[in-house]
């Protein structure tokens, strides 16, 4: 059978299996087993266990559970609420200061936790009621938090960037640095739209409504600054060549856990157990997807599907930006239905050789891919962040949340266009800190 036709069949079967409700890892293994058995015989199945466990035999993978534990230590405390309160006290006199505080808190909490749903939940529980109380439009109150939560997969340390680095064999440290300036760009675009939208709808007074003494502004900082110091220390150790990503993640996780115990008195064993249990579940889920994606990639390569797709795209006589448009459309559609980790593991190894052949930078592409995945987090039908927000504020209709998040999707599309015109926004910081990539 023609490999391209076989590839279409594999894609159709994979979509059907994943949409049936089967776990992503199980779905990939089921599809891989069926096609290897039918087209390559029983003997090919003997290699599946070796490939699955071989894919997990990577020291860098240790950073995933450690960064997840680091984020869980922060998410299980009042750190998000304190971070929000601190920014609100310092920015309250700025026009639209409350929505700026919320987005700033989302950005900082995303950097600390690396989790989009956790960021939405932690900041949204405080921010949405407060914005509604001060007459901010519901669309701004919900949309800004939903969009701000997506920053968790772009601003370092990001688990999705680690997964991309492992899947494509690129530098995790350089990937982290590549996400910093684009992350700040997105924060700026989100803030600009939020303030404009609030002003246009006449939602709040220019001064924000509350005032705080200098004592009140400083008293909340001791509960927030230690966590930020840990994040800065982790990033310095990673970028300064002091330690590997796995070693840095382990130290960061230990320090965040100790801070949670010392600052927030998280000494109840039941709390610690729930945090460790949930972190383990999330880590195992991601690692299983990584192993299953390795088997899936082996199946595609063994049946010459990957090679045929790359060869076919290489023969297309199209402008490289037209090619990038097609790639972005594919990533958008995939992100609407699948979690970012699954999309990266399935698509990145296939797309990267094509991207490199077209003359694009792999680290720039990592950021573009991640922003596409961010769009999926606030877009139906899955739109995980939308449902997190709906759970926080059930009295606000989902239709209103969707309406509020739509302009932020436009901000992300605008960011992709800006980064396409000025790719140096992505590559400047990693080149400055680590030298030009070879």
C-alpha positions in Angstrom: 0.0 0.0 0.0 1.2 3.5 -0.8 2.7 5.0 2.4 0.8 8.3 2.0 -2.5 6.5 1.7 -1.5 4.3 4.7 -0.7 7.5 6.6 -4.2 8.9 6.0 -5.7 5.7 7.3 -3.5 5.8 10.4 -4.5 9.4 11.0 -8.2 8.6 10.6 -8.0 5.5 12.9 -5.9 7.5 15.5 -8.5 10.3 15.6 -11.3 7.8 16.0 -9.6 5.9 18.8 -8.6 9.1 20.7 -12.1 10.6 20.3 -13.6 7.4 21.7 -12.5 8.4 25.1 -9.6 6.1 25.5 -6.6 7.5 27.4 -4.1 9.1 25.0 -1.2 6.7 25.9 -3.5 3.6 25.5 -4.9 5.0 22.3 -1.5 5.4 20.7 -0.4 1.9 21.8 -3.7 0.4 20.4 -3.2 2.1 17.0 0.5 1.1 16.9 -0.2 -2.5 17.7 -3.0 -2.8 15.1 -1.0 -1.4 12.2 2.3 -3.2 13.2 0.4 -6.5 13.4 -1.4 -6.1 10.1 1.4 -4.6 8.0 4.6 -5.8 9.7 3.7 -9.1 11.2 3.8 -10.5 14.7 7.5 -10.3 15.1 7.4 -6.5 15.1 5.4 -6.6 18.3 8.4 -8.1 20.1 10.2 -4.7 19.9 7.3 -2.7 21.4 8.3 -3.2 25.1 11.9 -2.4 24.4 11.0 0.8 22.4 8.5 1.9 25.1 10.9 1.5 28.0 13.9 2.7 25.9 12.0 6.0 25.2 11.8 6.5 29.0 15.5 5.7 29.5 16.4 9.3 29.5 17.9 11.2 32.5 16.4 14.4 31.4 12.9 12.9 31.9 13.5 13.2 35.7 13.0 16.9 35.4 9.3 16.4 34.5 8.1 14.9 37.8 10.3 17.3 39.7 9.0 20.4 38.0 5.4 19.0 38.5 6.1 18.5 42.2 7.6 22.0 42.4 4.4 23.4 40.8 2.2 21.3 43.1 3.9 22.5 46.2 3.1 26.1 45.2 -0.4 25.4 43.9 -1.5 23.6 47.1 -0.8 26.7 49.2 -2.1 30.3 49.3 0.8 31.4 47.2 -1.4 32.3 44.3 -3.8 34.3 46.5 -0.9 36.1 48.1 0.7 36.8 44.8 -2.5 38.3 43.5 -3.0 40.3 46.7 0.6 41.7 46.5 0.2 42.9 42.9 -3.2 44.3 43.6 -1.8 46.4 46.5 1.0 47.7 44.4 -0.9 48.4 41.2 -4.3 49.5 42.6 -3.8 53.2 41.6 -3.0 52.4 38.0 -6.0 52.7 35.5 -7.3 49.2 35.0 -4.8 48.1 37.7 -6.9 45.1 38.9 -6.9 43.4 35.6 -3.2 44.1 35.2 -2.7 42.6 38.6 -4.5 39.5 37.6 -2.6 39.0 34.4 0.7 39.8 36.2 -0.2 37.3 38.9 -1.1 34.7 36.2 2.3 35.2 34.5 4.3 34.9 37.8 2.2 32.0 39.1 2.6 30.3 35.7 6.3 30.6 36.0 6.2 29.1 39.5 3.7 26.3 38.8 4.1 25.5 35.1 0.5 24.5 35.0 -2.3 26.3 33.1 -5.3 24.8 35.0 -3.6 25.4 38.3 -2.9 29.1 37.4 -6.5 29.6 36.3 -7.8 28.1 39.6 -5.3 29.8 41.9 -5.7 33.3 40.5 -9.3 33.0 39.3 -10.7 32.1 42.7 -9.5 35.5 44.0 -9.4 37.6 40.9 -12.8 36.9 39.2 -15.0 37.8 42.2 -12.9 40.9 43.0 -13.1 42.1 39.4 -16.9 41.5 39.2 -17.3 43.3 42.6 -15.5 46.4 41.1 -17.8 46.3 38.0 -15.3 44.9 35.5 -17.2 43.3 32.6 -17.7 39.5 33.0 -16.0 39.0 29.6 -12.9 40.7 30.8 -12.9 39.1 34.3 -13.2 35.5 32.9 -11.3 35.9 29.6 -8.3 37.5 31.1 -7.8 34.7 33.7 -8.5 32.0 31.1 -5.9 33.5 28.8 -3.4 34.3 31.6 -3.5 30.7 32.6 -2.2 29.5 29.3 1.1 31.2 30.0 2.0 28.2 32.2 3.1 26.2 29.2 5.2 29.0 27.6 6.9 30.9 30.5 9.8 28.7 32.0 10.1 26.4 33.6 7.6 24.7 31.2 6.9 21.0 31.2 5.8 21.2 27.5 9.1 22.7 26.6 10.9 19.9 28.3 8.8 17.4 26.4 9.6 19.2 23.1 13.3 19.2 23.9 13.3 15.5 24.6 11.1 14.7 21.5 13.3 16.7 19.2 16.7 16.4 21.0 17.1 20.1 21.4 18.5 22.0 24.4 16.0 22.4 27.2 17.8 25.4 28.6 17.7 27.2 25.3 14.0 26.3 24.9 13.3 27.8 28.3 15.1 31.0 27.4 13.3 31.1 24.0 10.0 31.3 25.8 10.8 34.3 28.1 10.5 37.3 25.8 7.5 35.8 23.8 5.8 35.1 27.1 6.3 38.7 28.2 5.0 39.8 24.7 1.8 37.8 25.3 1.4 39.3 28.8 1.7 42.8 27.3 -0.8 42.1 24.5 -3.2 40.6 27.1 -2.9 43.6 29.4 -3.3 46.1 26.5 -6.5 44.4 25.3 -7.9 44.0 28.8 -7.4 47.7 29.7 -8.8 48.8 26.3 -11.8 46.5 26.6 -12.5 47.6 30.2 -12.2 51.3 29.2 -14.4 50.8 26.1 -17.2 49.1 28.2 -16.9 51.7 31.0 -16.5 49.0 33.6 -14.4 50.7 36.3 -13.3 54.0 37.6 -9.8 55.1 36.6 -8.3 54.6 40.0 -9.4 51.1 40.7 -11.3 51.8 43.9 -9.1 50.9 46.9 -6.0 52.4 48.5 -3.3 50.8 50.6 -0.7 52.1 53.0 3.0 51.4 52.4 2.9 49.1 55.4 0.1 47.1 53.8 2.0 46.9 50.5 5.2 45.5 52.1 3.7 43.1 54.6 2.5 40.6 52.0 5.9 40.5 50.2 7.7 38.1 52.7 5.1 35.3 51.7 5.7 35.8 48.0 9.3 36.8 47.4 10.8 33.5 48.7 9.0 31.5 46.0 10.1 34.0 43.3 13.6 33.8 44.6 13.5 30.0 44.1 12.3 30.4 40.5 15.1 32.9 39.8 17.6 30.6 41.4 16.4 27.6 39.4 16.6 29.5 36.2 20.1 30.9 37.1 21.4 27.4 37.9 20.0 26.1 34.6 21.1 28.9 32.3 24.4 29.5 34.1 25.5 25.9 33.6 25.6 25.2 37.3 23.4 22.1 37.0 21.5 20.0 34.6 17.7 20.5 34.1 17.0 17.4 36.2 19.3 18.4 39.0 17.9 22.0 39.0 14.3 20.7 39.0 15.0 18.4 42.0 16.5 21.2 44.1 13.7 23.5 43.1 11.1 21.0 44.1 12.7 20.4 47.4 13.0 24.1 48.2 9.4 24.9 47.1 8.2 22.0 49.3 10.1 23.3 52.3 8.8 26.8 51.7 5.3 25.5 51.6 5.8 23.8 54.9 7.6 26.7 56.6 5.7 29.7 55.3 2.2 28.2 54.9 2.5 25.6 57.7 1.6 22.8 55.4 2.5 20.2 58.0 -0.7 18.0 57.8 0.3 14.7 56.4 -3.0 14.3 54.5 -2.2 17.5 52.6 1.3 16.3 51.7 -0.1 12.9 50.7 -2.7 14.4 48.3 -0.1 16.7 46.8 2.4 13.8 46.2 -0.3 11.5 45.0 -1.6 14.0 42.4 1.9 14.9 41.3 2.7 11.2 40.8 -0.5 10.7 38.8 0.3 13.6 36.5 3.9 12.6 36.1 3.0 9.0 35.2 0.4 10.1 32.7 2.9 12.3 30.9 5.7 9.6 31.0 3.2 7.0 29.6 2.3 9.3 26.8 6.0 9.8 26.0 6.6 6.0 26.0 3.5 5.4 23.9 4.4 8.2 21.5 7.8 6.5 21.0 6.1 3.3 19.9 3.7 5.3 17.7 6.7 7.1 16.0 8.4 3.7 15.5 5.3 2.4 13.8 5.1 5.4 11.5 8.8 5.0 10.6 8.7 1.2 10.2 5.8 1.5 7.7 7.7 4.4 5.9 4.9 6.8 6.6 7.1 9.5 8.2 9.6 9.3 5.3 6.9 9.5 2.7 5.3 12.5 4.3 8.6 14.3 4.5 9.4 13.5 0.9 6.0 14.6 -0.3 6.2 17.9 1.5 9.7 18.4 0.2 8.4 18.1 -3.4 5.7 20.8 -2.9 6.5 23.9 -4.8 5.2 26.4 -2.2 6.6 29.3 -0.4 8.0 28.4 3.0 5.6 30.7 4.8 2.7 29.0 3.0 4.1 25.8 4.3 4.3 27.3 7.8 0.6 28.4 7.5 -0.4 24.8 6.8 1.6 23.6 9.8 0.0 26.2 12.0 -3.5 25.2 10.8 -2.7 21.6 11.6 -1.4 22.5 15.0 -4.4 24.6 15.8 -6.9 21.8 14.9 -4.8 19.2 16.8 -4.7 21.6 19.8 -8.5 21.9 19.8 -8.9 18.2 20.6 -5.7 16.9 22.2 -3.5 17.9 25.2 -0.3 19.9 24.3 2.0 17.0 25.4 0.3 14.5 23.1 0.4 16.9 20.1 4.1 17.7 20.7 5.1 14.1 21.0 3.1 13.0 18.0 3.8 15.9 15.6 7.2 17.5 16.6 9.4 14.6 15.4 7.6 14.5 12.0 7.4 18.3 11.6 10.9 19.3 12.8 12.8 17.9 9.8 10.4 19.7 7.5 10.7 22.9 9.4 14.5 22.7 9.3 14.5 22.0 5.6 12.4 25.1 5.1 15.0 27.2 6.9 13.2 27.8 10.2 14.8 27.9 13.6 13.8 24.9 15.8 13.6 27.0 18.9 11.5 29.6 17.2 9.2 26.8 16.0 8.9 25.5 19.5 7.5 28.8 20.7 5.1 29.0 17.7 4.0 25.5 18.4 3.4 26.3 22.1 1.4 29.4 21.4 -0.8 27.2 19.1 -1.3 24.8 22.0 -2.2 27.8 24.2 -5.0 28.7 21.8 -6.3 25.2 22.2 -6.5 25.7 25.9 -9.1 28.5 25.6 -10.9 27.2 22.5 -13.8 24.8 22.2 -14.6 21.9 22.1 -12.0 20.9 24.8 -10.7 24.2 26.0 -9.6 23.0 29.5 -9.1 26.5 30.9 -12.7 27.5 29.9 -14.1 24.7 32.0 -11.8 25.5 34.9 -13.1 29.1 34.9 -16.7 27.9 34.6 -16.1 25.7 37.6 -14.8 28.7 39.6 -17.7 31.0 38.5 -20.6 28.8 37.6 -23.0 31.7 37.7 -21.3 33.1 34.6 -22.6 31.4 31.4 -20.1 29.4 29.4 -21.1 31.5 26.4 -19.9 34.6 28.2 -16.6 33.0 29.0 -16.2 32.0 25.4 -16.9 35.5 24.3 -14.5 36.9 26.7 -11.6 34.5 25.7 -12.1 35.1 21.9 -10.1 38.4 21.8 -7.2 36.8 23.6 -7.1 34.1 20.9 -6.7 37.1 18.6 -3.8 38.4 20.7 -2.1 35.0 20.4 -2.6 35.0 16.6 -1.1 38.5 16.6 1.8 37.3 18.6 2.5 34.5 16.1 2.5 37.1 13.3 4.8 39.4 15.2 7.2 36.5 16.0 7.1 35.5 12.3 8.1 39.0 11.2 10.6 39.4 14.0 12.0 36.0 14.8 14.8 37.6 16.7 12.3 38.2 19.6 12.6 34.5 20.3 16.3 33.9 19.5 17.8 37.1 21.0 17.9 36.0 24.7 19.1 32.4 24.2 21.8 33.6 21.8 22.8 36.3 24.3 22.9 33.9 27.3 24.1 30.7 25.6 25.7 31.8 22.4 24.4 31.3 18.8 23.0 27.8 18.2 25.0 25.6 15.9 
